[in-house]
């Protein structure tokens, strides 16, 4: 049991370090105007992290839907103010949350 916990904490640490490195490289490439886009890798990391949280904490589909709606409202308000470069990634992350919620709902229907 203790070994599983150590492995779990190690995987979370490795995931977090890789995620932070990808975000920093993306920011660095945007600041120095280098044509390097890691945004799709970041979105895949968000999907993997969200699915891990759902699995580990046994979250219901309503949590994913509510969080996705919250992010969508935040992104829509940014878009209204004209900050599209901020709104678009937030909308993509909210769409990932919506898809995870739909997947959870489908899985729960088949378990019944």
Secondary structure, DSSP 8 states (H G I E B T S, - for coil): -HHHHHHHHHHHHHHHHHHHHHHHHHHHHHHTT-----HHHHHHHHHHHHHHHHHHHT--HHHHHHHHHHHHHHHHHHHHTT-HHHHHHHHHHHHHHHHHHHHHHHHHHHH-
